[in-house]
Amino acid sequence: MAATKSNCLLAQGAALAQAIAVAAELICNGGTVAVPTETVYGLAARADSDIAVAAIYRAKGRPDFNPLIVHVADLAQARTLAEIDAAAQMLADRFWPGPLTLVLPRRADAGLSVAVSAGLPTVALRCPAHPVMRGLIAATGLPLAAPSANRSGGVSPTSAAHVAASLGDRVDLILDGGDCARGLESTIVAVRPGGGWTLLRPGPIARVDIAGLLGPDTEIAAKGGIEAPGQLASHYAPGKPLRLNAEAPEAGEFMIGFGAIAGEVTLSAGGDLAEAAARLYACLHAVAATSHGRAAVAPIPDIGLGEAINDRLRRAAA
């Protein structure tokens, strides 16, 4: 998206400090700012304000039973919001800053809007690595609620142009920091009492990496409904039927390729899962923009990052 748009500021190079200062003032006054992270663009607002958090739900059209991720500067700030046990500290020490969200018992004195947790006794916390998001947290001095910056249920944004196309003037400001490096939302892990854990959403940090620290996960899937973002059966949808594990397109289908299977666009011609993750949402946005009525996706190996890619594709196809 061009930086000349009225609600878009360039957040790179020499313009970075000025853009963050403008965004921080908006946030402190209860506004919403779309901001790049290493995963996808987030729609940020101060997490301690019911009015500001309500503005996120309103802009996205997000159901109020779907909790938000709260972004923090570091483990010290996280401790003011949640109970951090030994297992949670091990994960934070290893993977923060980075694309890992921890679902933890919320402190009674956290001072967060109840809406960020959708009424649950837990809170989802992440310490991001992207310099723009980190700069915004530092400039405000606040924990920031920030789900993906798109209409609820749609394809997540990995560029400022994606945000503008989805939300338009529903967001007060878009910080244009270029394309997101990871292109896939954070891994979400619920840390259970006694050191157990559950993978609630696959992401850039693989299940095997978590197990390497904490041992095998203690549950196959989450129990008792939605505990974290990204668990709705239908999500990340391009608005058209999507056929998975396709070896070739059928008549009228827009093909997303991978590896040796070509297409109108490809996740990775070389079969690289990291590249495929980074390009996933750009390819789904291409599906939404095409005149084709349907789309197909080549098979993706269900290992490592492939687990997260296939999770998003299944929900997009639901």
TIDREN-14705 format. One record per residue (C-alpha): x, y, z. Coordinates in steps of 0.1 Angstrom, whole numbers. Layout:
N
<xx = X	yy = Y	zz = Z>
...
# end
This chain:
318
<xx = 0	yy = 0	zz = 0>
<xx = 13	yy = 35	zz = -8>
<xx = 25	yy = 55	zz = 21>
<xx = 5	yy = 85	zz = 8>
<xx = -28	yy = 70	zz = 19>
<xx = -43	yy = 92	zz = 47>
<xx = -43	yy = 64	zz = 73>
<xx = -10	yy = 48	zz = 63>
<xx = 25	yy = 57	zz = 75>
<xx = 58	yy = 42	zz = 63>
<xx = 74	yy = 25	zz = 92>
<xx = 108	yy = 18	zz = 78>
<xx = 142	yy = 35	zz = 77>
<xx = 143	yy = 72	zz = 87>
<xx = 105	yy = 73	zz = 90>
<xx = 104	yy = 46	zz = 116>
<xx = 107	yy = 67	zz = 148>
<xx = 82	yy = 93	zz = 137>
<xx = 57	yy = 66	zz = 126>
<xx = 59	yy = 48	zz = 160>
<xx = 55	yy = 81	zz = 179>
<xx = 23	yy = 89	zz = 160>
<xx = 10	yy = 54	zz = 165>
<xx = 18	yy = 54	zz = 202>
<xx = -2	yy = 86	zz = 207>
<xx = -31	yy = 71	zz = 190>
<xx = -29	yy = 39	zz = 210>
<xx = -26	yy = 58	zz = 243>
<xx = -57	yy = 77	zz = 234>
<xx = -77	yy = 45	zz = 228>
<xx = -72	yy = 42	zz = 190>
<xx = -64	yy = 12	zz = 168>
<xx = -32	yy = 8	zz = 148>
<xx = -24	yy = -20	zz = 123>
<xx = 12	yy = -29	zz = 129>
<xx = 36	yy = -54	zz = 113>
<xx = 49	yy = -83	zz = 133>
<xx = 72	yy = -112	zz = 123>
<xx = 41	yy = -133	zz = 118>
<xx = 12	yy = -113	zz = 103>
<xx = 0	yy = -77	zz = 107>
<xx = -18	yy = -72	zz = 140>
<xx = -46	yy = -47	zz = 149>
<xx = -33	yy = -32	zz = 181>
<xx = -50	yy = -13	zz = 209>
<xx = -43	yy = -9	zz = 246>
<xx = -52	yy = -40	zz = 264>
<xx = -61	yy = -23	zz = 296>
<xx = -91	yy = -4	zz = 281>
<xx = -126	yy = -19	zz = 276>
<xx = -133	yy = 8	zz = 250>
<xx = -101	yy = 2	zz = 230>
<xx = -105	yy = -35	zz = 230>
<xx = -141	yy = -32	zz = 219>
<xx = -129	yy = -11	zz = 190>
<xx = -108	yy = -41	zz = 179>
<xx = -138	yy = -65	zz = 180>
<xx = -159	yy = -39	zz = 162>
<xx = -134	yy = -32	zz = 134>
<xx = -129	yy = -69	zz = 127>
<xx = -165	yy = -80	zz = 132>
<xx = -150	yy = -106	zz = 156>
<xx = -172	yy = -128	zz = 178>
<xx = -168	yy = -118	zz = 215>
<xx = -161	yy = -154	zz = 225>
<xx = -128	yy = -155	zz = 206>
<xx = -100	yy = -142	zz = 229>
<xx = -72	yy = -119	zz = 218>
<xx = -34	yy = -122	zz = 221>
<xx = -18	yy = -96	zz = 244>
<xx = 17	yy = -85	zz = 232>
<xx = 43	yy = -77	zz = 259>
<xx = 78	yy = -62	zz = 259>
<xx = 94	yy = -90	zz = 279>
<xx = 90	yy = -117	zz = 305>
<xx = 90	yy = -91	zz = 333>
<xx = 59	yy = -74	zz = 318>
<xx = 43	yy = -109	zz = 313>
<xx = 47	yy = -116	zz = 350>
<xx = 25	yy = -86	zz = 358>
<xx = -3	yy = -101	zz = 338>
<xx = -1	yy = -139	zz = 343>
<xx = 12	yy = -166	zz = 365>
<xx = 45	yy = -178	zz = 351>
<xx = 55	yy = -213	zz = 363>
<xx = 87	yy = -231	zz = 355>
<xx = 74	yy = -246	zz = 323>
<xx = 62	yy = -212	zz = 310>
<xx = 96	yy = -196	zz = 319>
<xx = 115	yy = -223	zz = 300>
<xx = 94	yy = -217	zz = 269>
<xx = 98	yy = -179	zz = 272>
<xx = 135	yy = -181	zz = 278>
<xx = 139	yy = -203	zz = 247>
<xx = 114	yy = -187	zz = 222>
<xx = 109	yy = -151	zz = 233>
<xx = 110	yy = -127	zz = 215>
<xx = 95	yy = -147	zz = 187>
<xx = 64	yy = -164	zz = 173>
<xx = 52	yy = -183	zz = 204>
<xx = 20	yy = -174	zz = 224>
<xx = 16	yy = -188	zz = 259>
<xx = -19	yy = -193	zz = 274>
<xx = -15	yy = -189	zz = 311>
<xx = -35	yy = -183	zz = 343>
<xx = -44	yy = -146	zz = 344>
<xx = -34	yy = -126	zz = 375>
<xx = -63	yy = -112	zz = 395>
<xx = -45	yy = -78	zz = 395>
<xx = -35	yy = -79	zz = 358>
<xx = -55	yy = -47	zz = 350>
<xx = -64	yy = -60	zz = 316>
<xx = -98	yy = -56	zz = 299>
<xx = -119	yy = -87	zz = 306>
<xx = -127	yy = -88	zz = 269>
<xx = -92	yy = -97	zz = 259>
<xx = -97	yy = -131	zz = 275>
<xx = -133	yy = -135	zz = 263>
<xx = -143	yy = -142	zz = 299>
<xx = -118	yy = -170	zz = 304>
<xx = -96	yy = -172	zz = 335>
<xx = -65	yy = -173	zz = 312>
<xx = -47	yy = -148	zz = 291>
<xx = -27	yy = -154	zz = 258>
<xx = 7	yy = -136	zz = 259>
<xx = 33	yy = -131	zz = 233>
<xx = 66	yy = -112	zz = 232>
<xx = 71	yy = -103	zz = 195>
<xx = 104	yy = -100	zz = 177>
<xx = 95	yy = -74	zz = 150>
<xx = 112	yy = -40	zz = 156>
<xx = 81	yy = -20	zz = 147>
<xx = 58	yy = -39	zz = 171>
<xx = 85	yy = -39	zz = 198>
<xx = 90	yy = -1	zz = 193>
<xx = 53	yy = 5	zz = 197>
<xx = 51	yy = -15	zz = 229>
<xx = 81	yy = 4	zz = 243>
<xx = 67	yy = 38	zz = 232>
<xx = 33	yy = 32	zz = 248>
<xx = 46	yy = 14	zz = 279>
<xx = 14	yy = -7	zz = 276>
<xx = 6	yy = -43	zz = 269>
<xx = -11	yy = -43	zz = 235>
<xx = -40	yy = -66	zz = 224>
<xx = -34	yy = -74	zz = 187>
<xx = -53	yy = -100	zz = 167>
<xx = -46	yy = -102	zz = 129>
<xx = -56	yy = -70	zz = 111>
<xx = -83	yy = -83	zz = 89>
<xx = -121	yy = -89	zz = 90>
<xx = -129	yy = -119	zz = 112>
<xx = -127	yy = -152	zz = 95>
<xx = -109	yy = -139	zz = 64>
<xx = -73	yy = -143	zz = 51>
<xx = -47	yy = -129	zz = 75>
<xx = -27	yy = -99	zz = 62>
<xx = 10	yy = -101	zz = 55>
<xx = 13	yy = -66	zz = 40>
<xx = -1	yy = -32	zz = 46>
<xx = -21	yy = -35	zz = 13>
<xx = -38	yy = -66	zz = 27>
<xx = -48	yy = -46	zz = 58>
<xx = -62	yy = -17	zz = 37>
<xx = -82	yy = -40	zz = 15>
<xx = -98	yy = -58	zz = 44>
<xx = -103	yy = -31	zz = 70>
<xx = -100	yy = 2	zz = 51>
<xx = -110	yy = 31	zz = 74>
<xx = -121	yy = 7	zz = 101>
<xx = -85	yy = 11	zz = 115>
<xx = -72	yy = 45	zz = 126>
<xx = -37	yy = 40	zz = 113>
<xx = -17	yy = 14	zz = 93>
<xx = 21	yy = 12	zz = 99>
<xx = 35	yy = 0	zz = 66>
<xx = 66	yy = -21	zz = 76>
<xx = 67	yy = -42	zz = 44>
<xx = 59	yy = -78	zz = 41>
<xx = 59	yy = -101	zz = 72>
<xx = 89	yy = -125	zz = 73>
<xx = 72	yy = -155	zz = 88>
<xx = 38	yy = -151	zz = 72>
<xx = 20	yy = -175	zz = 96>
<xx = 5	yy = -167	zz = 130>
<xx = 23	yy = -177	zz = 162>
<xx = 23	yy = -211	zz = 177>
<xx = -1	yy = -212	zz = 207>
<xx = 7	yy = -234	zz = 237>
<xx = -15	yy = -237	zz = 268>
<xx = 7	yy = -244	zz = 299>
<xx = -12	yy = -266	zz = 322>
<xx = -9	yy = -269	zz = 360>
<xx = 19	yy = -293	zz = 369>
<xx = 40	yy = -285	zz = 338>
<xx = 18	yy = -302	zz = 312>
<xx = 10	yy = -285	zz = 279>
<xx = -14	yy = -285	zz = 249>
<xx = -7	yy = -272	zz = 214>
<xx = -38	yy = -251	zz = 207>
<xx = -26	yy = -237	zz = 173>
<xx = 3	yy = -250	zz = 152>
<xx = 27	yy = -223	zz = 140>
<xx = 63	yy = -214	zz = 132>
<xx = 76	yy = -231	zz = 163>
<xx = 70	yy = -268	zz = 157>
<xx = 54	yy = -292	zz = 182>
<xx = 87	yy = -312	zz = 183>
<xx = 105	yy = -280	zz = 195>
<xx = 81	yy = -276	zz = 224>
<xx = 83	yy = -313	zz = 233>
<xx = 121	yy = -310	zz = 233>
<xx = 118	yy = -287	zz = 263>
<xx = 87	yy = -300	zz = 282>
<xx = 83	yy = -336	zz = 270>
<xx = 53	yy = -349	zz = 250>
<xx = 21	yy = -328	zz = 250>
<xx = -4	yy = -339	zz = 275>
<xx = -35	yy = -336	zz = 254>
<xx = -43	yy = -344	zz = 218>
<xx = -65	yy = -313	zz = 214>
<xx = -80	yy = -286	zz = 235>
<xx = -109	yy = -295	zz = 257>
<xx = -140	yy = -275	zz = 266>
<xx = -143	yy = -251	zz = 236>
<xx = -122	yy = -222	zz = 224>
<xx = -92	yy = -213	zz = 245>
<xx = -72	yy = -192	zz = 221>
<xx = -74	yy = -174	zz = 186>
<xx = -73	yy = -195	zz = 155>
<xx = -94	yy = -224	zz = 168>
<xx = -127	yy = -217	zz = 149>
<xx = -134	yy = -245	zz = 125>
<xx = -138	yy = -220	zz = 96>
<xx = -111	yy = -194	zz = 95>
<xx = -85	yy = -178	zz = 71>
<xx = -111	yy = -182	zz = 43>
<xx = -106	yy = -167	zz = 8>
<xx = -144	yy = -166	zz = 2>
<xx = -143	yy = -194	zz = -24>
<xx = -143	yy = -232	zz = -23>
<xx = -108	yy = -246	zz = -17>
<xx = -99	yy = -281	zz = -26>
<xx = -69	yy = -296	zz = -8>
<xx = -42	yy = -321	zz = -17>
<xx = -48	yy = -316	zz = -54>
<xx = -23	yy = -331	zz = -79>
<xx = -37	yy = -309	zz = -107>
<xx = -64	yy = -283	zz = -112>
<xx = -99	yy = -292	zz = -124>
<xx = -119	yy = -271	zz = -148>
<xx = -125	yy = -236	zz = -135>
<xx = -100	yy = -239	zz = -106>
<xx = -72	yy = -215	zz = -96>
<xx = -42	yy = -237	zz = -87>
<xx = -18	yy = -230	zz = -59>
<xx = 13	yy = -251	zz = -65>
<xx = 40	yy = -265	zz = -43>
<xx = 72	yy = -282	zz = -53>
<xx = 70	yy = -300	zz = -86>
<xx = 33	yy = -292	zz = -89>
<xx = 30	yy = -259	zz = -107>
<xx = 1	yy = -234	zz = -105>
<xx = -10	yy = -199	zz = -113>
<xx = 9	yy = -191	zz = -81>
<xx = 31	yy = -214	zz = -60>
<xx = 38	yy = -216	zz = -23>
<xx = 74	yy = -227	zz = -30>
<xx = 86	yy = -241	zz = -63>
<xx = 115	yy = -256	zz = -44>
<xx = 93	yy = -273	zz = -19>
<xx = 106	yy = -252	zz = 10>
<xx = 82	yy = -252	zz = 39>
<xx = 95	yy = -219	zz = 54>
<xx = 89	yy = -202	zz = 20>
<xx = 55	yy = -218	zz = 18>
<xx = 45	yy = -205	zz = 52>
<xx = 57	yy = -170	zz = 43>
<xx = 37	yy = -170	zz = 10>
<xx = 6	yy = -188	zz = 22>
<xx = -17	yy = -158	zz = 28>
<xx = -4	yy = -140	zz = -2>
<xx = -15	yy = -170	zz = -23>
<xx = -49	yy = -171	zz = -5>
<xx = -53	yy = -134	zz = -12>
<xx = -46	yy = -142	zz = -49>
<xx = -74	yy = -167	zz = -48>
<xx = -98	yy = -141	zz = -34>
<xx = -88	yy = -116	zz = -62>
<xx = -90	yy = -140	zz = -91>
<xx = -121	yy = -144	zz = -114>
<xx = -120	yy = -182	zz = -109>
<xx = -149	yy = -194	zz = -88>
<xx = -129	yy = -222	zz = -71>
<xx = -93	yy = -230	zz = -61>
<xx = -71	yy = -260	zz = -54>
<xx = -39	yy = -265	zz = -34>
<xx = -11	yy = -290	zz = -40>
<xx = -3	yy = -314	zz = -12>
<xx = 19	yy = -301	zz = 16>
<xx = 39	yy = -325	zz = 38>
<xx = 24	yy = -326	zz = 73>
<xx = 58	yy = -323	zz = 91>
<xx = 74	yy = -294	zz = 109>
<xx = 59	yy = -261	zz = 95>
<xx = 38	yy = -282	zz = 72>
<xx = 15	yy = -290	zz = 102>
<xx = 8	yy = -253	zz = 107>
<xx = 3	yy = -247	zz = 69>
<xx = -21	yy = -276	zz = 67>
<xx = -40	yy = -264	zz = 98>
<xx = -46	yy = -231	zz = 81>
<xx = -56	yy = -247	zz = 48>
<xx = -81	yy = -270	zz = 64>
<xx = -98	yy = -241	zz = 82>
<xx = -97	yy = -220	zz = 50>
<xx = -114	yy = -249	zz = 32>
<xx = -140	yy = -255	zz = 59>
# end
